[in-house]
Amino acid sequence: MFSGSVVDKFTVSEVGEVVLRYLEMSDASDLQELMNALIEEGAEFRYQEKMSFEEQIDWTAEALKDVEKGERVQLVVDVDDRVMGSLSVVRGEEAKSHLGEVGILLREGIRGRGIGEYSLRRLIEEARQRLKLDILVLKVHETNEVAINLYNKLGFEKAGSIRDGVLQDGRYKDLIYMQRDLR
């Protein structure tokens, strides 16, 4: 039902038309390439090991099931029929079912152009309508100041942190938790 459905289209100078749409199974290869490129870049996100195509197929299939069950909003940023980003809100389980965890990944070439901000705003609206959540939460590395500033701009507030909560490239960093009330 939602697979591939377009949420929005907008134009960005130097990038062209950007299509924000729901994930579809045929995105698995582009998503694998995106994830692995971010790992090679040393981007600050939870994965550190490259994902095989089989693992990406499994992940994509599970994400699509969760979307259909109303447990997840999973969008991709599509530029010239290529996945350049991924955004999600995943509903918490049982006593945390009123919470949704936010995730966003963007390729280096489209960062800093307002695409992340616009897409995240649309993701929040889509999650508000589809998932009927009370609170959005996210985790961000303390050194990712660009992301922290964006999240603050969109109404997220620091809820706490775990000192040395991330070990990346042999260095410890604090893991910051942020939240936004949707009620």
PyRosetta script that sets phi, psi and omega in degrees:
from pyrosetta import init, pose_from_sequence

init()
pose = pose_from_sequence("MFSGSVVDKFTVSEVGEVVLRYLEMSDASDLQELMNALIEEGAEFRYQEKMSFEEQIDWTAEALKDVEKGERVQLVVDVDDRVMGSLSVVRGEEAKSHLGEVGILLREGIRGRGIGEYSLRRLIEEARQRLKLDILVLKVHETNEVAINLYNKLGFEKAGSIRDGVLQDGRYKDLIYMQRDLR")
pose.set_psi(1, -47.9)
pose.set_omega(1, -177.7)
pose.set_phi(2, -94.7)
pose.set_psi(2, -21.2)
pose.set_omega(2, -174.2)
pose.set_phi(3, -49.0)
pose.set_psi(3, 117.3)
pose.set_omega(3, 178.0)
pose.set_phi(4, 79.7)
pose.set_psi(4, -5.5)
pose.set_omega(4, -178.7)
pose.set_phi(5, -61.0)
pose.set_psi(5, 132.6)
pose.set_omega(5, -179.3)
pose.set_phi(6, -79.7)
pose.set_psi(6, 129.6)
pose.set_omega(6, 177.2)
pose.set_phi(7, -93.5)
pose.set_psi(7, -38.7)
pose.set_omega(7, -177.7)
pose.set_phi(8, -165.1)
pose.set_psi(8, 157.5)
pose.set_omega(8, 171.7)
pose.set_phi(9, -132.4)
pose.set_psi(9, 138.9)
pose.set_omega(9, 177.4)
pose.set_phi(10, -152.0)
pose.set_psi(10, 160.4)
pose.set_omega(10, -177.3)
pose.set_phi(11, -112.2)
pose.set_psi(11, 136.5)
pose.set_omega(11, 179.1)
pose.set_phi(12, -125.7)
pose.set_psi(12, 128.6)
pose.set_omega(12, 179.8)
pose.set_phi(13, -59.4)
pose.set_psi(13, 145.3)
pose.set_omega(13, -178.2)
pose.set_phi(14, 69.9)
pose.set_psi(14, -3.3)
pose.set_omega(14, 177.9)
pose.set_phi(15, -119.8)
pose.set_psi(15, -42.6)
pose.set_omega(15, -177.3)
pose.set_phi(16, 99.6)
pose.set_psi(16, -151.6)
pose.set_omega(16, -177.9)
pose.set_phi(17, -76.3)
pose.set_psi(17, 132.3)
pose.set_omega(17, 177.3)
pose.set_phi(18, -113.5)
pose.set_psi(18, 127.9)
pose.set_omega(18, 177.9)
pose.set_phi(19, -110.1)
pose.set_psi(19, 123.5)
pose.set_omega(19, 175.5)
pose.set_phi(20, -102.8)
pose.set_psi(20, 116.2)
pose.set_omega(20, -174.0)
pose.set_phi(21, -144.9)
pose.set_psi(21, 167.7)
pose.set_omega(21, 176.3)
pose.set_phi(22, -71.2)
pose.set_psi(22, 149.3)
pose.set_omega(22, 175.8)
pose.set_phi(23, -58.1)
pose.set_psi(23, 146.7)
pose.set_omega(23, 170.2)
pose.set_phi(24, -136.5)
pose.set_psi(24, 160.0)
pose.set_omega(24, -173.7)
pose.set_phi(25, -56.8)
pose.set_psi(25, -34.9)
pose.set_omega(25, -178.4)
pose.set_phi(26, -68.1)
pose.set_psi(26, -6.6)
pose.set_omega(26, 177.8)
pose.set_phi(27, -81.2)
pose.set_psi(27, -8.7)
pose.set_omega(27, -172.6)
pose.set_phi(28, -54.9)
pose.set_psi(28, -44.6)
pose.set_omega(28, -177.9)
pose.set_phi(29, -64.5)
pose.set_psi(29, -46.6)
pose.set_omega(29, 177.7)
pose.set_phi(30, -62.8)
pose.set_psi(30, -38.9)
pose.set_omega(30, 179.2)
pose.set_phi(31, -65.4)
pose.set_psi(31, -40.4)
pose.set_omega(31, 177.4)
pose.set_phi(32, -60.9)
pose.set_psi(32, -44.9)
pose.set_omega(32, 178.9)
pose.set_phi(33, -61.8)
pose.set_psi(33, -43.0)
pose.set_omega(33, 178.3)
pose.set_phi(34, -60.3)
pose.set_psi(34, -52.7)
pose.set_omega(34, -177.9)
pose.set_phi(35, -58.9)
pose.set_psi(35, -47.5)
pose.set_omega(35, -176.9)
pose.set_phi(36, -67.6)
pose.set_psi(36, -34.0)
pose.set_omega(36, 175.6)
pose.set_phi(37, -65.0)
pose.set_psi(37, -40.8)
pose.set_omega(37, 178.9)
pose.set_phi(38, -65.9)
pose.set_psi(38, -37.9)
pose.set_omega(38, 177.6)
pose.set_phi(39, -64.7)
pose.set_psi(39, -45.4)
pose.set_omega(39, 178.1)
pose.set_phi(40, -60.7)
pose.set_psi(40, -37.1)
pose.set_omega(40, -179.6)
pose.set_phi(41, -70.4)
pose.set_psi(41, -20.5)
pose.set_omega(41, -175.6)
pose.set_phi(42, 80.5)
pose.set_psi(42, 24.9)
pose.set_omega(42, -179.6)
pose.set_phi(43, -58.8)
pose.set_psi(43, 151.7)
pose.set_omega(43, -177.0)
pose.set_phi(44, -88.1)
pose.set_psi(44, 87.2)
pose.set_omega(44, 173.3)
pose.set_phi(45, -149.4)
pose.set_psi(45, 178.0)
pose.set_omega(45, -165.5)
pose.set_phi(46, -71.1)
pose.set_psi(46, -26.2)
pose.set_omega(46, -176.9)
pose.set_phi(47, -86.3)
pose.set_psi(47, 140.6)
pose.set_omega(47, 177.1)
pose.set_phi(48, -125.5)
pose.set_psi(48, -16.3)
pose.set_omega(48, 180.0)
pose.set_phi(49, -106.3)
pose.set_psi(49, 137.5)
pose.set_omega(49, 178.0)
pose.set_phi(50, -62.3)
pose.set_psi(50, 148.7)
pose.set_omega(50, -177.5)
pose.set_phi(51, -100.3)
pose.set_psi(51, 134.1)
pose.set_omega(51, 175.6)
pose.set_phi(52, -75.4)
pose.set_psi(52, 163.9)
pose.set_omega(52, 178.5)
pose.set_phi(53, -62.5)
pose.set_psi(53, -39.2)
pose.set_omega(53, 179.0)
pose.set_phi(54, -62.6)
pose.set_psi(54, -42.7)
pose.set_omega(54, 177.4)
pose.set_phi(55, -62.8)
pose.set_psi(55, -40.2)
pose.set_omega(55, 179.6)
pose.set_phi(56, -67.4)
pose.set_psi(56, -38.5)
pose.set_omega(56, 176.1)
pose.set_phi(57, -60.2)
pose.set_psi(57, -46.9)
pose.set_omega(57, 179.5)
pose.set_phi(58, -61.2)
pose.set_psi(58, -45.5)
pose.set_omega(58, -179.5)
pose.set_phi(59, -61.3)
pose.set_psi(59, -45.5)
pose.set_omega(59, -178.6)
pose.set_phi(60, -62.5)
pose.set_psi(60, -43.7)
pose.set_omega(60, 179.1)
pose.set_phi(61, -61.5)
pose.set_psi(61, -43.2)
pose.set_omega(61, 178.9)
pose.set_phi(62, -65.3)
pose.set_psi(62, -42.5)
pose.set_omega(62, 179.0)
pose.set_phi(63, -61.3)
pose.set_psi(63, -42.5)
pose.set_omega(63, 178.7)
pose.set_phi(64, -63.5)
pose.set_psi(64, -39.6)
pose.set_omega(64, 176.4)
pose.set_phi(65, -61.4)
pose.set_psi(65, -44.5)
pose.set_omega(65, -179.8)
pose.set_phi(66, -64.0)
pose.set_psi(66, -36.7)
pose.set_omega(66, 176.8)
pose.set_phi(67, -62.1)
pose.set_psi(67, -48.3)
pose.set_omega(67, -178.5)
pose.set_phi(68, -64.1)
pose.set_psi(68, -31.3)
pose.set_omega(68, 178.9)
pose.set_phi(69, -81.1)
pose.set_psi(69, -3.7)
pose.set_omega(69, -179.0)
pose.set_phi(70, 76.5)
pose.set_psi(70, 25.9)
pose.set_omega(70, -179.3)
pose.set_phi(71, -105.7)
pose.set_psi(71, -4.1)
pose.set_omega(71, -172.7)
pose.set_phi(72, -157.7)
pose.set_psi(72, 145.9)
pose.set_omega(72, 164.7)
pose.set_phi(73, -112.9)
pose.set_psi(73, 123.7)
pose.set_omega(73, -178.1)
pose.set_phi(74, -130.3)
pose.set_psi(74, 107.2)
pose.set_omega(74, -177.4)
pose.set_phi(75, -111.3)
pose.set_psi(75, 155.3)
pose.set_omega(75, 172.2)
pose.set_phi(76, -124.1)
pose.set_psi(76, 150.0)
pose.set_omega(76, 174.0)
pose.set_phi(77, -97.1)
pose.set_psi(77, 114.3)
pose.set_omega(77, -173.3)
pose.set_phi(78, -111.7)
pose.set_psi(78, 121.5)
pose.set_omega(78, 176.4)
pose.set_phi(79, -125.5)
pose.set_psi(79, 120.9)
pose.set_omega(79, -178.9)
pose.set_phi(80, 54.2)
pose.set_psi(80, 44.5)
pose.set_omega(80, 178.6)
pose.set_phi(81, 60.1)
pose.set_psi(81, 31.1)
pose.set_omega(81, 176.7)
pose.set_phi(82, -133.0)
pose.set_psi(82, 132.4)
pose.set_omega(82, 179.2)
pose.set_phi(83, -72.8)
pose.set_psi(83, 117.9)
pose.set_omega(83, -179.0)
pose.set_phi(84, -111.0)
pose.set_psi(84, -4.5)
pose.set_omega(84, 179.2)
pose.set_phi(85, -167.1)
pose.set_psi(85, 164.3)
pose.set_omega(85, -179.7)
pose.set_phi(86, -142.7)
pose.set_psi(86, 136.2)
pose.set_omega(86, 178.6)
pose.set_phi(87, -134.3)
pose.set_psi(87, 143.0)
pose.set_omega(87, -179.3)
pose.set_phi(88, -147.8)
pose.set_psi(88, 155.0)
pose.set_omega(88, 164.2)
pose.set_phi(89, -131.7)
pose.set_psi(89, 124.0)
pose.set_omega(89, -178.8)
pose.set_phi(90, -116.5)
pose.set_psi(90, 124.9)
pose.set_omega(90, 180.0)
pose.set_phi(91, -65.5)
pose.set_psi(91, 140.0)
pose.set_omega(91, 173.4)
pose.set_phi(92, -71.2)
pose.set_psi(92, 166.1)
pose.set_omega(92, -177.9)
pose.set_phi(93, -98.1)
pose.set_psi(93, 148.3)
pose.set_omega(93, 173.1)
pose.set_phi(94, 48.2)
pose.set_psi(94, -112.6)
pose.set_omega(94, -175.4)
pose.set_phi(95, -65.8)
pose.set_psi(95, -11.5)
pose.set_omega(95, 178.2)
pose.set_phi(96, -108.0)
pose.set_psi(96, 18.9)
pose.set_omega(96, -175.7)
pose.set_phi(97, -70.8)
pose.set_psi(97, -8.9)
pose.set_omega(97, 175.8)
pose.set_phi(98, -88.4)
pose.set_psi(98, -4.2)
pose.set_omega(98, 179.4)
pose.set_phi(99, -102.9)
pose.set_psi(99, 148.5)
pose.set_omega(99, 172.1)
pose.set_phi(100, -130.2)
pose.set_psi(100, 131.6)
pose.set_omega(100, 178.9)
pose.set_phi(101, -94.4)
pose.set_psi(101, 129.2)
pose.set_omega(101, -176.1)
pose.set_phi(102, -94.9)
pose.set_psi(102, 140.2)
pose.set_omega(102, 172.9)
pose.set_phi(103, -139.3)
pose.set_psi(103, 144.2)
pose.set_omega(103, 178.1)
pose.set_phi(104, -146.1)
pose.set_psi(104, 134.4)
pose.set_omega(104, 175.9)
pose.set_phi(105, -133.7)
pose.set_psi(105, 131.5)
pose.set_omega(105, 177.0)
pose.set_phi(106, -132.5)
pose.set_psi(106, 140.0)
pose.set_omega(106, 174.7)
pose.set_phi(107, -63.5)
pose.set_psi(107, 149.0)
pose.set_omega(107, -178.2)
pose.set_phi(108, -54.2)
pose.set_psi(108, -40.8)
pose.set_omega(108, -175.4)
pose.set_phi(109, -65.5)
pose.set_psi(109, -16.2)
pose.set_omega(109, -179.5)
pose.set_phi(110, -113.4)
pose.set_psi(110, 2.8)
pose.set_omega(110, 178.3)
pose.set_phi(111, -74.2)
pose.set_psi(111, 154.7)
pose.set_omega(111, 175.5)
pose.set_phi(112, 76.5)
pose.set_psi(112, 16.8)
pose.set_omega(112, -177.8)
pose.set_phi(113, -120.9)
pose.set_psi(113, 8.8)
pose.set_omega(113, 179.8)
pose.set_phi(114, 87.9)
pose.set_psi(114, -3.8)
pose.set_omega(114, -178.4)
pose.set_phi(115, -67.3)
pose.set_psi(115, -42.9)
pose.set_omega(115, 179.3)
pose.set_phi(116, -62.5)
pose.set_psi(116, -45.7)
pose.set_omega(116, -179.8)
pose.set_phi(117, -62.5)
pose.set_psi(117, -49.7)
pose.set_omega(117, -178.6)
pose.set_phi(118, -62.3)
pose.set_psi(118, -44.6)
pose.set_omega(118, -178.5)
pose.set_phi(119, -65.4)
pose.set_psi(119, -39.3)
pose.set_omega(119, 179.0)
pose.set_phi(120, -66.4)
pose.set_psi(120, -39.0)
pose.set_omega(120, 175.6)
pose.set_phi(121, -59.7)
pose.set_psi(121, -44.5)
pose.set_omega(121, 179.9)
pose.set_phi(122, -67.8)
pose.set_psi(122, -37.6)
pose.set_omega(122, 176.3)
pose.set_phi(123, -60.2)
pose.set_psi(123, -44.7)
pose.set_omega(123, -179.4)
pose.set_phi(124, -61.5)
pose.set_psi(124, -43.6)
pose.set_omega(124, 178.4)
pose.set_phi(125, -64.6)
pose.set_psi(125, -42.7)
pose.set_omega(125, 179.4)
pose.set_phi(126, -62.5)
pose.set_psi(126, -42.4)
pose.set_omega(126, 179.3)
pose.set_phi(127, -66.9)
pose.set_psi(127, -39.1)
pose.set_omega(127, 178.8)
pose.set_phi(128, -61.0)
pose.set_psi(128, -44.3)
pose.set_omega(128, -178.0)
pose.set_phi(129, -73.3)
pose.set_psi(129, -45.0)
pose.set_omega(129, -173.4)
pose.set_phi(130, -82.6)
pose.set_psi(130, -41.3)
pose.set_omega(130, -171.8)
pose.set_phi(131, -99.2)
pose.set_psi(131, -15.7)
pose.set_omega(131, 178.4)
pose.set_phi(132, 52.5)
pose.set_psi(132, 51.1)
pose.set_omega(132, -178.4)
pose.set_phi(133, -88.3)
pose.set_psi(133, 157.4)
pose.set_omega(133, 175.7)
pose.set_phi(134, -94.1)
pose.set_psi(134, -35.0)
pose.set_omega(134, -173.1)
pose.set_phi(135, -139.8)
pose.set_psi(135, 137.9)
pose.set_omega(135, 170.9)
pose.set_phi(136, -105.2)
pose.set_psi(136, 140.2)
pose.set_omega(136, 178.4)
pose.set_phi(137, -129.2)
pose.set_psi(137, 156.1)
pose.set_omega(137, 175.2)
pose.set_phi(138, -154.2)
pose.set_psi(138, 162.9)
pose.set_omega(138, 176.1)
pose.set_phi(139, -121.0)
pose.set_psi(139, 141.0)
pose.set_omega(139, -179.3)
pose.set_phi(140, -146.2)
pose.set_psi(140, 142.2)
pose.set_omega(140, 177.0)
pose.set_phi(141, -69.0)
pose.set_psi(141, 141.2)
pose.set_omega(141, -177.1)
pose.set_phi(142, -57.9)
pose.set_psi(142, -27.4)
pose.set_omega(142, -177.2)
pose.set_phi(143, -84.3)
pose.set_psi(143, -5.6)
pose.set_omega(143, -178.6)
pose.set_phi(144, -89.7)
pose.set_psi(144, 70.2)
pose.set_omega(144, -173.7)
pose.set_phi(145, -64.9)
pose.set_psi(145, -34.8)
pose.set_omega(145, 179.0)
pose.set_phi(146, -60.9)
pose.set_psi(146, -46.8)
pose.set_omega(146, 179.6)
pose.set_phi(147, -65.4)
pose.set_psi(147, -43.5)
pose.set_omega(147, -179.7)
pose.set_phi(148, -59.6)
pose.set_psi(148, -43.8)
pose.set_omega(148, 178.5)
pose.set_phi(149, -62.7)
pose.set_psi(149, -41.0)
pose.set_omega(149, 177.6)
pose.set_phi(150, -63.1)
pose.set_psi(150, -47.0)
pose.set_omega(150, -179.1)
pose.set_phi(151, -61.6)
pose.set_psi(151, -40.9)
pose.set_omega(151, 176.2)
pose.set_phi(152, -61.1)
pose.set_psi(152, -43.6)
pose.set_omega(152, 179.6)
pose.set_phi(153, -59.4)
pose.set_psi(153, -32.9)
pose.set_omega(153, -178.1)
pose.set_phi(154, -91.5)
pose.set_psi(154, 12.4)
pose.set_omega(154, 173.1)
pose.set_phi(155, 93.9)
pose.set_psi(155, 6.5)
pose.set_omega(155, 175.7)
pose.set_phi(156, -80.8)
pose.set_psi(156, 145.6)
pose.set_omega(156, 177.8)
pose.set_phi(157, -125.9)
pose.set_psi(157, 150.3)
pose.set_omega(157, 178.1)
pose.set_phi(158, -65.8)
pose.set_psi(158, 129.4)
pose.set_omega(158, 179.9)
pose.set_phi(159, -107.1)
pose.set_psi(159, -16.5)
pose.set_omega(159, -179.6)
pose.set_phi(160, 161.4)
pose.set_psi(160, -176.5)
pose.set_omega(160, 178.4)
pose.set_phi(161, -156.1)
pose.set_psi(161, 161.3)
pose.set_omega(161, 173.8)
pose.set_phi(162, -117.2)
pose.set_psi(162, 113.8)
pose.set_omega(162, 179.3)
pose.set_phi(163, -62.2)
pose.set_psi(163, 131.3)
pose.set_omega(163, -179.0)
pose.set_phi(164, 58.3)
pose.set_psi(164, 33.0)
pose.set_omega(164, -177.3)
pose.set_phi(165, -74.9)
pose.set_psi(165, -9.6)
pose.set_omega(165, 179.3)
pose.set_phi(166, -128.6)
pose.set_psi(166, 133.3)
pose.set_omega(166, 172.5)
pose.set_phi(167, -118.6)
pose.set_psi(167, 107.9)
pose.set_omega(167, -177.7)
pose.set_phi(168, -133.7)
pose.set_psi(168, 128.2)
pose.set_omega(168, -179.2)
pose.set_phi(169, 54.5)
pose.set_psi(169, 38.6)
pose.set_omega(169, 176.8)
pose.set_phi(170, 76.3)
pose.set_psi(170, 7.3)
pose.set_omega(170, -179.5)
pose.set_phi(171, -120.3)
pose.set_psi(171, 139.7)
pose.set_omega(171, 176.2)
pose.set_phi(172, -89.4)
pose.set_psi(172, 143.4)
pose.set_omega(172, 175.7)
pose.set_phi(173, -138.9)
pose.set_psi(173, 153.8)
pose.set_omega(173, 174.5)
pose.set_phi(174, -74.1)
pose.set_psi(174, 145.2)
pose.set_omega(174, 175.2)
pose.set_phi(175, -105.4)
pose.set_psi(175, 118.7)
pose.set_omega(175, -176.8)
pose.set_phi(176, -97.7)
pose.set_psi(176, 134.2)
pose.set_omega(176, 174.0)
pose.set_phi(177, -101.8)
pose.set_psi(177, 134.1)
pose.set_omega(177, 177.6)
pose.set_phi(178, -128.6)
pose.set_psi(178, 156.2)
pose.set_omega(178, 179.0)
pose.set_phi(179, -144.5)
pose.set_psi(179, 157.0)
pose.set_omega(179, 174.9)
pose.set_phi(180, -137.8)
pose.set_psi(180, 127.4)
pose.set_omega(180, 179.1)
pose.set_phi(181, -81.6)
pose.set_psi(181, 131.2)
pose.set_omega(181, 179.0)
pose.set_phi(182, -103.8)
pose.set_psi(182, -1.5)
pose.set_omega(182, -176.3)
pose.set_phi(183, -74.7)
pose.dump_pdb("model.pdb")
